[in-house]
Amino acid sequence: MEITLDKHAANEALIKITLNEADYQPKVDAKIKDYVKKANIKGFRPGKAPFGMVKNLYGTSVLVEEINQILSSTLGDFIKKQEFKVLGDPLPVLEDGKEIDWKKQKDFDFSYKIGFVETVTVDLDVAKEVKDYKVEVSEKELSDAITNIKRQYGKMTNPEVSAENDFLYGDLKSADGSFEKTLSLPLSKIDSEAVPKFIGVEKGAVIELDPANVLKEEAADLLNISEEEAKNLSGDFTFTVQNINRTEEAELNQELFDKLFGVDQVKSEEEFLEKVKEILAENYNREMQVYAEEEIKKLLIEHANIDLPESFLKEWLLKANGEKLTESDIEKEYPAYARQLVWSLVSNKIAEENGIKAEHEDVIEKTKAMIRQQLASSGLGAQMESNMDLFVNNYLQGNEGQNYMQMITSVQNDKVVAFIKEKAQLEEEIITVEKFNELLEN
C-alpha cells in the first residue's frame, strides 16, 4: 500500500491511495471461507460448497466491501496523523471514462480531495474592545410592563358605550359595495385624529370614514389584505358596530401574583414591582449578553485570518446535502456557513488549549433553563416545574440524539465565551433601554 499527499494549494490537497493484491486478498479469502461455512447452495449440503464456486458467486461483492473498509480506515488514520485540520469530508475523485474492472484488476488507485487549514491562531486581547453592557430599567419601562400585565390578565367585558382603547367588532363596507369586511377594530391602532369618532358610540352605530385616513399603515394587517390592496383602499366607507369589547385591567392582588410566579412566591405589591423589574432587567441583559457574544465572535473571527478552502467547501456542501440545496442556495448561504465554521475552529482551539469541556450536568442545566424560559413566556412556568425532568429527557432524546449534541456544542460555546470575557476583563457600562434599542438596531 502506498499513500501520498499532494498539497496543490494553500488549503486544498489530494490524497492518493494505491492498493495491491497483498493489501486486500488475505481479507477477501478469509471472508469467502466464512461464506463457505454458511453458504446454502442448491446441490450441496450446507457448508460443503466448493471454495471456487462461492468465490465466483460472492467474490466481487466481498472484494468491493473489503476494499471500501480498507480505504475508510486507512484514510481516517492518515488524516488523524496530520498536523493540519481537515474540513468537511474527503471527496472521492472520479476520473471521467475510467471504470474499475473488479474481476481483472489486481492493483487499484483511489484519490480524494480534501480541504484544510494549517494553523488556527487566537488573540484574546482583541475582545477587550467589547463593552459589557448592563441595562437599567426606568420607571417608565416598569410602568408600561405593569400596564401590559394588567391588560393581559384582565377580564373581557362588553360595555354599552365605547371608550378609548376598546375593540369595536363590526362591518366595514364601501359605499359602492365593492368592499366588505367583518373585523375587530382596536381603537389603539387607528389614527389618533380619528379616534374621537369611535368613542362614545353604541352597538348599531354607523360611522362614516375613509380607511386611508383612519387605518393608514395598519390597514393591511387589520383587514388581512395585501399592502397593494391596502394602498388602493380609500373613499367613502361605513363601519357598523356590532359589539364593543373591553378588557378590564386585572387588580394587583395575591391571585394575580400567584398566577404569575407560583403560590406565595410574591406576597405584596412592593415585591411584585421588584420582581417584574428584576425580570425586565434579566430579559434586557440576556439580549445584551448575546450582543456582546456576537461582538466577541466577530472580532476573533476577523483577527483569526483563516483562509478557508472555499471551492472545496462549496463542492462538499453541495454533495453532502444531496437534493436539499442547489448551487444557487450554496452561494447564498456560504458566507454565513463560513463565518460559523471559522468561529467553530477558533472556539475549539480555545477549548483545547485551556481544557474547556461541556459536562453532562452542564447540558442538563442549560436545557432546564431553556425550557423554563419557554414555559414562562406562555405563563406556565411555575405550574410545570414538577415535570421539568420529563421535559428535559424528552428534549435531549429527540431528533435522534441531535438535540443532545447541539446542546453540548452550545454549552461549550458558553464556556468558551465566558472564558474570553474573564480573560479580557470587559469594561462594564450601564445603559438605558433607548441605548439598548439603538445597539440592537445597528
C-alpha positions as CSV (number, residue, x, y, z in Angstrom):
1,M,0.0,0.0,0.0
2,E,1.2,3.5,-0.8
3,I,-0.3,6.8,0.4
4,T,0.8,10.2,-1.0
5,L,-0.3,13.7,-0.1
6,D,-0.2,16.5,-2.7
7,K,-0.8,20.0,-1.4
8,H,-1.6,21.6,-4.6
9,A,-3.0,24.8,-3.0
10,A,-2.6,26.6,0.3
11,N,-5.7,25.0,1.7
12,E,-6.5,22.0,-0.6
13,A,-4.8,18.7,-1.2
14,L,-5.1,15.4,-3.0
15,I,-4.6,12.1,-1.1
16,K,-3.8,9.1,-3.3
17,I,-4.0,5.6,-2.0
18,T,-2.6,2.7,-4.1
19,L,-3.6,-0.8,-3.1
20,N,-2.0,-4.0,-4.4
21,E,-3.2,-7.6,-4.2
22,A,-1.3,-8.3,-0.9
23,D,-3.2,-5.5,0.8
24,Y,-6.7,-6.9,0.4
25,Q,-6.6,-10.5,-0.9
26,P,-6.0,-12.3,2.5
27,K,-9.0,-10.5,4.0
28,V,-11.1,-11.3,0.9
29,D,-10.2,-15.0,1.1
30,A,-10.9,-15.1,4.8
31,K,-14.3,-13.6,4.2
32,I,-15.1,-16.1,1.4
33,K,-14.0,-19.0,3.6
34,D,-16.5,-17.8,6.1
35,Y,-19.2,-17.6,3.4
36,V,-18.4,-21.3,2.5
37,K,-19.2,-22.4,6.1
38,K,-22.6,-20.6,5.9
39,A,-23.5,-20.9,2.2
40,N,-26.6,-22.9,1.3
41,I,-26.2,-23.6,-2.4
42,K,-28.5,-26.0,-4.3
43,G,-26.9,-29.4,-4.9
44,F,-24.6,-29.1,-1.9
45,R,-25.0,-29.8,1.7
46,P,-24.9,-26.6,3.9
47,G,-21.2,-25.5,4.3
48,K,-19.9,-28.0,1.7
49,A,-20.0,-25.9,-1.5
50,P,-16.5,-25.6,-3.2
51,F,-14.5,-22.6,-2.4
52,G,-14.2,-21.7,-6.1
53,M,-17.9,-21.7,-6.6
54,V,-18.6,-19.5,-3.6
55,K,-15.8,-17.2,-4.8
56,N,-17.3,-17.0,-8.2
57,L,-20.7,-16.1,-6.7
58,Y,-19.7,-13.7,-4.0
59,G,-16.1,-12.7,-4.7
60,T,-16.7,-9.4,-6.4
61,S,-19.1,-8.1,-3.7
62,V,-16.7,-9.2,-1.0
63,L,-13.8,-7.6,-2.8
64,V,-15.6,-4.3,-3.1
65,E,-16.7,-4.4,0.6
66,E,-13.2,-5.2,1.9
67,I,-11.5,-2.5,-0.2
68,N,-14.0,0.1,0.9
69,Q,-13.3,-0.8,4.5
70,I,-9.6,-0.6,4.0
71,L,-9.9,2.7,2.3
72,S,-12.1,4.1,5.0
73,S,-9.8,3.1,7.9
74,T,-6.6,4.0,6.0
75,L,-7.9,7.4,5.0
76,G,-9.1,8.1,8.5
77,D,-5.9,7.1,10.2
78,F,-3.8,9.1,7.7
79,I,-5.8,12.2,8.3
80,K,-5.6,11.9,12.1
81,K,-1.8,11.9,11.9
82,Q,-1.6,15.2,10.0
83,E,-1.0,18.5,11.8
84,F,-3.5,20.4,9.7
85,K,-7.2,20.5,10.4
86,V,-9.4,18.8,7.7
87,L,-12.7,20.5,7.0
88,G,-15.8,18.6,5.8
89,D,-15.2,15.1,4.4
90,P,-12.8,13.8,1.8
91,L,-14.3,13.8,-1.7
92,P,-13.5,10.9,-3.9
93,V,-12.1,11.9,-7.3
94,L,-14.0,10.1,-10.1
95,E,-11.9,10.1,-13.3
96,D,-14.0,10.5,-16.5
97,G,-14.3,7.4,-18.6
98,K,-12.2,5.3,-16.2
99,E,-14.1,2.4,-14.7
100,I,-12.7,-0.2,-12.3
101,D,-12.6,-3.8,-13.5
102,W,-13.2,-5.6,-10.3
103,K,-12.8,-9.0,-11.8
104,K,-9.4,-8.5,-13.6
105,Q,-7.6,-5.7,-11.8
106,K,-5.1,-6.5,-9.1
107,D,-3.9,-3.0,-8.3
108,F,-6.2,-0.1,-7.6
109,D,-5.6,3.7,-7.3
110,F,-8.0,5.9,-5.4
111,S,-7.8,9.7,-5.0
112,Y,-9.6,12.0,-2.6
113,K,-9.8,15.8,-2.4
114,I,-9.5,17.4,1.0
115,G,-9.8,21.0,2.3
116,F,-7.9,22.0,5.3
117,V,-6.4,24.8,7.4
118,E,-2.8,24.6,8.6
119,T,-3.0,26.7,11.8
120,V,-5.6,28.5,13.9
121,T,-4.3,31.4,15.9
122,V,-6.3,33.2,18.5
123,D,-5.7,36.7,20.0
124,L,-8.0,37.0,23.1
125,D,-6.8,40.6,23.7
126,V,-9.0,41.9,20.8
127,A,-12.1,41.1,22.9
128,K,-11.2,44.0,25.2
129,E,-12.8,46.3,22.6
130,V,-16.2,44.9,23.6
131,K,-18.2,46.6,26.3
132,D,-20.1,44.6,29.0
133,Y,-23.4,46.5,28.8
134,K,-26.0,46.3,31.7
135,V,-29.4,47.8,31.1
136,E,-31.1,49.9,33.8
137,V,-34.8,49.7,33.8
138,S,-36.5,53.1,34.2
139,E,-39.8,53.8,36.0
140,K,-41.5,54.3,32.6
141,E,-40.5,50.8,31.4
142,L,-41.7,49.3,34.6
143,S,-45.0,51.2,34.5
144,D,-45.6,50.1,30.9
145,A,-44.8,46.5,31.8
146,I,-47.2,46.6,34.7
147,T,-49.9,48.0,32.5
148,N,-49.4,45.2,29.9
149,I,-49.6,42.6,32.6
150,K,-52.8,44.0,34.0
151,R,-54.3,44.1,30.5
152,Q,-53.1,40.6,29.6
153,Y,-54.6,39.1,32.7
154,G,-57.7,41.3,32.7
155,K,-61.3,40.4,32.2
156,M,-63.1,40.9,28.9
157,T,-66.4,42.9,29.1
158,N,-69.0,44.2,26.6
159,P,-70.0,47.7,27.6
160,E,-72.9,49.6,26.1
161,V,-70.8,52.6,25.1
162,S,-67.3,52.6,23.6
163,A,-64.3,54.3,25.3
164,E,-60.6,54.8,24.5
165,N,-58.6,51.5,23.9
166,D,-61.7,49.4,23.3
167,F,-62.2,47.0,20.4
168,L,-65.1,47.6,18.1
169,Y,-66.4,44.5,16.4
170,G,-68.4,45.3,13.2
171,D,-68.7,45.5,9.4
172,L,-66.6,47.8,7.2
173,K,-68.3,48.5,3.8
174,S,-67.5,50.7,0.9
175,A,-70.3,53.0,-0.4
176,D,-70.3,51.4,-3.8
177,G,-70.4,47.8,-2.4
178,S,-67.1,46.8,-3.9
179,F,-65.6,46.0,-0.4
180,E,-67.0,44.4,2.7
181,K,-65.1,43.0,5.7
182,T,-66.1,42.0,9.3
183,L,-63.3,42.7,11.8
184,S,-62.4,43.6,15.3
185,L,-61.1,47.2,15.2
186,P,-58.6,48.1,18.0
187,L,-59.0,51.9,18.7
188,S,-55.4,52.0,19.8
189,K,-54.3,51.1,16.3
190,I,-56.3,53.8,14.3
191,D,-55.1,57.3,13.6
192,S,-55.2,59.5,16.7
193,E,-57.2,62.3,15.0
194,A,-59.9,59.8,14.0
195,V,-60.3,58.2,17.5
196,P,-63.0,60.6,18.8
197,K,-65.3,59.4,16.0
198,F,-65.3,55.9,17.6
199,I,-65.6,56.9,21.3
200,G,-69.0,57.2,22.9
201,V,-70.8,55.1,20.3
202,E,-73.2,52.3,21.0
203,K,-74.0,49.0,19.3
204,G,-75.7,49.5,16.0
205,A,-73.9,52.8,15.4
206,V,-72.9,53.6,11.8
207,I,-69.6,55.5,11.5
208,E,-68.6,57.2,8.2
209,L,-64.9,57.1,7.4
210,D,-62.2,57.0,4.8
211,P,-59.8,53.9,5.5
212,A,-56.9,55.8,4.0
213,N,-57.2,58.5,6.7
214,V,-58.3,56.2,9.6
215,L,-56.4,53.0,9.3
216,K,-53.3,54.2,7.4
217,E,-50.3,51.9,7.7
218,E,-52.3,49.5,9.8
219,A,-54.8,48.7,7.1
220,A,-53.2,45.6,5.6
221,D,-52.8,43.9,9.0
222,L,-56.2,44.9,10.4
223,L,-58.1,43.8,7.3
224,N,-55.8,40.9,6.4
225,I,-55.2,42.1,2.9
226,S,-52.0,42.8,0.8
227,E,-50.1,46.0,1.1
228,E,-51.0,46.8,-2.5
229,E,-54.8,46.3,-1.8
230,A,-54.4,48.5,1.3
231,K,-52.9,51.3,-0.7
232,N,-55.9,51.4,-3.0
233,L,-58.4,51.3,-0.1
234,S,-59.9,54.8,0.1
235,G,-63.1,56.7,-0.4
236,D,-66.5,56.7,1.3
237,F,-66.9,53.8,3.8
238,T,-69.1,52.9,6.8
239,F,-68.3,50.9,9.9
240,T,-71.4,49.4,11.6
241,V,-70.7,48.5,15.2
242,Q,-72.0,45.0,16.2
243,N,-70.3,44.7,19.6
244,I,-67.9,46.6,22.0
245,N,-65.2,44.6,23.7
246,R,-63.2,46.0,26.6
247,T,-60.5,44.5,28.8
248,E,-60.8,45.5,32.4
249,E,-57.4,45.6,33.9
250,A,-56.5,42.9,36.5
251,E,-56.0,44.0,40.1
252,L,-52.6,43.8,41.6
253,N,-53.6,41.2,44.3
254,Q,-52.4,37.8,45.6
255,E,-54.5,35.9,43.0
256,L,-52.5,37.6,40.2
257,F,-49.2,37.2,42.0
258,D,-49.8,33.5,42.5
259,K,-50.8,33.1,38.8
260,L,-47.7,34.7,37.6
261,F,-45.0,33.4,40.0
262,G,-46.5,30.5,41.9
263,V,-48.2,30.3,45.2
264,D,-46.9,32.7,47.8
265,Q,-43.7,33.4,45.9
266,V,-44.6,37.1,45.9
267,K,-46.7,38.4,48.8
268,S,-47.1,42.2,48.3
269,E,-47.3,44.8,45.6
270,E,-43.8,46.1,46.5
271,E,-42.4,42.6,46.0
272,F,-44.4,42.3,42.8
273,L,-42.9,45.5,41.4
274,E,-39.4,44.5,42.4
275,K,-39.9,41.0,40.7
276,V,-41.2,42.5,37.5
277,K,-38.3,45.0,37.4
278,E,-35.8,42.2,38.0
279,I,-37.3,40.1,35.2
280,L,-37.3,43.0,32.8
281,A,-33.6,43.7,33.6
282,E,-32.8,39.9,33.1
283,N,-34.5,39.9,29.7
284,Y,-32.7,43.0,28.5
285,N,-29.4,41.8,29.8
286,R,-29.8,38.4,28.3
287,E,-30.1,40.2,25.0
288,M,-27.0,42.2,25.8
289,Q,-25.1,39.1,26.6
290,V,-26.0,37.7,23.2
291,Y,-25.0,41.1,21.7
292,A,-21.6,41.0,23.5
293,E,-21.0,37.4,22.4
294,E,-21.7,38.3,18.8
295,E,-19.3,41.2,19.0
296,I,-16.6,39.0,20.6
297,K,-17.1,36.3,17.9
298,K,-16.9,39.0,15.1
299,L,-13.6,40.3,16.4
300,L,-12.0,36.9,16.9
301,I,-13.1,35.8,13.5
302,E,-11.7,38.9,11.8
303,H,-8.4,38.5,13.6
304,A,-8.1,34.8,13.1
305,N,-7.1,35.3,9.4
306,I,-8.2,31.8,8.5
307,D,-8.1,31.1,4.7
308,L,-10.9,28.6,4.1
309,P,-10.8,26.3,1.0
310,E,-13.9,27.9,-0.4
311,S,-14.3,26.0,-3.7
312,F,-13.8,22.7,-1.9
313,L,-16.3,23.5,0.8
314,K,-18.9,24.6,-1.7
315,E,-18.5,21.3,-3.6
316,W,-18.6,19.3,-0.4
317,L,-21.7,21.2,0.9
318,L,-23.5,20.5,-2.4
319,K,-22.7,16.8,-2.4
320,A,-23.4,16.4,1.4
321,N,-26.8,17.9,1.1
322,G,-27.9,15.9,-1.9
323,E,-31.1,17.4,-3.4
324,K,-31.8,19.7,-0.5
325,L,-29.6,22.5,-1.8
326,T,-28.8,23.8,-5.2
327,E,-25.6,25.6,-6.3
328,S,-27.5,28.9,-6.0
329,D,-28.5,28.0,-2.4
330,I,-24.9,27.2,-1.6
331,E,-23.7,30.5,-3.0
332,K,-26.3,32.4,-1.0
333,E,-25.7,30.6,2.3
334,Y,-21.9,30.1,2.1
335,P,-20.9,33.4,3.8
336,A,-22.9,32.5,7.0
337,Y,-21.6,29.0,6.9
338,A,-18.0,30.2,6.5
339,R,-18.4,32.6,9.4
340,Q,-19.8,29.8,11.7
341,L,-17.0,27.4,10.6
342,V,-14.3,29.9,11.4
343,W,-15.9,30.5,14.8
344,S,-16.0,26.8,15.4
345,L,-12.3,26.5,14.6
346,V,-11.5,29.4,16.9
347,S,-13.8,28.1,19.7
348,N,-12.4,24.6,19.6
349,K,-8.8,25.9,19.6
350,I,-9.5,27.9,22.8
351,A,-11.3,24.9,24.4
352,E,-8.4,22.6,23.6
353,E,-5.7,24.9,24.8
354,N,-7.5,25.7,28.1
355,G,-9.1,22.4,29.0
356,I,-12.7,23.6,28.5
357,K,-15.2,20.8,28.2
358,A,-19.0,20.5,28.2
359,E,-20.1,18.2,31.0
360,H,-23.3,16.2,31.1
361,E,-24.5,18.2,34.2
362,D,-24.0,21.4,32.3
363,V,-26.1,20.1,29.4
364,I,-28.9,19.3,31.8
365,E,-28.9,22.7,33.5
366,K,-28.8,24.6,30.2
367,T,-31.7,22.5,28.9
368,K,-33.7,23.3,32.0
369,A,-33.1,27.0,31.7
370,M,-34.2,26.9,28.0
371,I,-37.4,25.0,28.9
372,R,-38.2,27.3,31.8
373,Q,-37.8,30.3,29.6
374,Q,-40.2,28.8,27.0
375,L,-42.8,27.9,29.7
376,A,-42.5,31.3,31.4
377,S,-43.3,33.0,28.1
378,S,-46.6,31.0,27.9
379,G,-47.4,31.7,31.6
380,L,-46.9,28.1,32.6
381,G,-43.5,28.2,34.3
382,A,-44.4,27.7,38.0
383,Q,-47.2,25.1,37.3
384,M,-45.0,22.9,35.1
385,E,-41.8,22.8,37.2
386,S,-42.7,19.5,38.8
387,N,-42.5,17.9,35.3
388,M,-39.1,19.5,34.4
389,D,-37.1,16.3,34.4
390,L,-39.5,14.7,32.0
391,F,-39.4,17.7,29.6
392,V,-35.6,17.7,29.7
393,N,-35.3,13.9,28.9
394,N,-37.8,14.2,26.1
395,Y,-36.0,17.1,24.5
396,L,-32.5,15.7,24.8
397,Q,-33.5,12.3,23.4
398,G,-35.4,13.9,20.5
399,N,-34.3,14.3,16.9
400,E,-32.3,11.1,17.1
401,G,-29.9,12.4,19.6
402,Q,-29.1,15.5,17.6
403,N,-30.6,17.8,20.3
404,Y,-28.1,16.5,22.9
405,M,-25.2,17.0,20.6
406,Q,-26.3,20.6,19.7
407,M,-26.7,21.3,23.4
408,I,-23.2,20.1,24.1
409,T,-21.9,22.4,21.4
410,S,-23.9,25.3,22.9
411,V,-22.6,24.6,26.4
412,Q,-19.0,24.5,25.2
413,N,-19.6,27.8,23.3
414,D,-21.0,29.4,26.5
415,K,-17.9,28.3,28.5
416,V,-15.5,29.5,25.8
417,V,-17.2,32.9,25.7
418,A,-17.2,33.1,29.5
419,F,-13.5,32.3,29.5
420,I,-12.8,35.0,26.9
421,K,-14.8,37.6,28.9
422,E,-12.9,36.7,32.0
423,K,-9.5,36.9,30.3
424,A,-10.4,40.2,28.5
425,Q,-11.9,41.7,31.7
426,L,-14.6,43.6,29.7
427,E,-15.4,47.1,30.9
428,E,-19.0,47.4,32.3
429,E,-21.2,50.2,31.1
430,I,-24.7,50.9,32.4
431,I,-27.1,51.9,29.6
432,T,-30.7,52.9,29.2
433,V,-33.4,51.0,27.3
434,E,-33.1,53.6,24.5
435,K,-29.4,52.9,24.1
436,F,-30.2,49.1,24.2
437,N,-32.6,49.5,21.3
438,E,-30.1,51.6,19.4
439,L,-27.3,49.0,19.8
440,L,-29.6,46.2,18.5
441,E,-30.8,48.3,15.6
442,N,-27.2,48.9,14.5
